[in-house]
Amino acid sequence: MKIAVIGTGNVGSALGSSFSRAGHQVTFAARDAEKTRSVASGAGGRAATATEAAAGADVVVLAVPYAAIEAVAADIVPVIAGKVVVDATNPLKPDYSGLATAGGASGAERLAALLPGARVVKAFNTVFATNQANPSSQGTTLDALFATDDDAAATAVAELAGSIGFRPVRVGPLAAAQELEGLAWLNIRLQMLNNGAWNTAYVLVAPPETAVVRTPVAA
Ligand SMILES: NC(=O)c1ccc[n+]([C@@H]2O[C@H](COP(=O)([O-])OP(=O)(O)OC[C@H]3O[C@@H](n4cnc5c(N)ncnc54)[C@H](OP(=O)(O)O)[C@@H]3O)[C@@H](O)[C@H]2O)c1
């Protein structure tokens, strides 16, 4: 697949490198052009602006702070119709005291409203960056829990997640992003309260077979 990864920090680097290793064509974008070139070169991908990267991609992955989604959406909205957009962000308050979206729509639904025509999928937000680079822990394959209203996008994201070693599990419609963002916050707070190693991860025991999206791996 042709993948645009917007964000070259912990998440963008980890996911982008994994996609590249799995044989996908990855284009990275962020504001710092020099760092973007360096991350792209280290991951065997290309560097571009967010608009160029999204224009050339089948799947666009957002790995930026929640506060940046409006700016990124403005960059990519002219080229986004019909494309799969993976929202890996977590809408944390700047002081990490909770979710900025509490009591309202999820971050992913807000992103979807900013990107008319895009096929938005909430995915990878419940997995810490270290596990995104290697989705296995204690001998167990980790789950890529994802939520979307779009069946074609679900298939694409399941292929993508499967190709980098996750078990893809569709947990519900895009509205279920609310719970995925809550799960991520639960895990983040657990680590903060315990000064942890940031390696806890979610695996569902016996998820319904119909929710586990098994697709041939396509690069
Ligand atoms: N860290 C984790 O383990 C983890 C796990 C799951 C989900 N998440 C979520 O994933 C997102 C990214 O987390 P992170 O830890 O990777 O953050 P990070 O290391 O701070 O990286 C953020 C990236 O976003 C880019 N960025 C910021 N504003 C931008 C803009 N307007 N346009 C384009 N790029 C922009 C930054 O690059 P420039 O400054 O060069 O623009 C940087 O590369 C957050 O929403 C976070 O909550 C994090």
The ligand as an ORCA input file, in Angstrom:
! r2SCAN-3c Opt
* xyz 0 1
  N       3.622      7.957     22.290
  C       2.804      6.912     22.309
  O       3.153      5.820     22.822
  C       1.439      7.025     21.692
  C       0.695      5.850     21.477
  C      -0.539      5.926     20.818
  C      -1.034      7.166     20.412
  N      -0.305      8.288     20.672
  C      -0.842      9.560     20.165
  O      -0.228      9.745     18.892
  C       0.034     11.127     18.658
  C       1.530     11.354     18.439
  O       2.222     10.964     19.621
  P       3.822     10.980     19.651
  O       4.196     10.406     20.964
  O       4.348     10.386     18.399
  O       4.084     12.540     19.646
  P       5.457     13.300     19.314
  O       6.600     12.369     19.516
  O       5.408     14.568     20.056
  O       5.355     13.587     17.737
  C       4.379     14.462     17.224
  C       4.676     14.681     15.760
  O       3.651     15.524     15.219
  C       4.266     16.488     14.333
  N       3.398     17.658     14.215
  C       2.983     18.484     15.184
  N       2.179     19.446     14.655
  C       2.108     19.176     13.326
  C       1.454     19.812     12.231
  N       0.679     20.883     12.409
  N       1.602     19.286     10.993
  C       2.366     18.166     10.791
  N       3.009     17.521     11.801
  C       2.879     18.040     13.041
  C       5.605     16.774     15.027
  O       6.600     17.173     14.131
  P       6.964     18.678     13.773
  O       7.164     19.405     15.041
  O       8.139     18.555     12.898
  O       5.783     19.164     13.017
  C       5.998     15.386     15.511
  O       6.683     14.682     14.482
  C      -0.534     11.877     19.861
  O      -1.847     12.270     19.565
  C      -0.526     10.804     20.955
  O      -1.511     11.052     21.940
  C       0.913      8.257     21.289
*
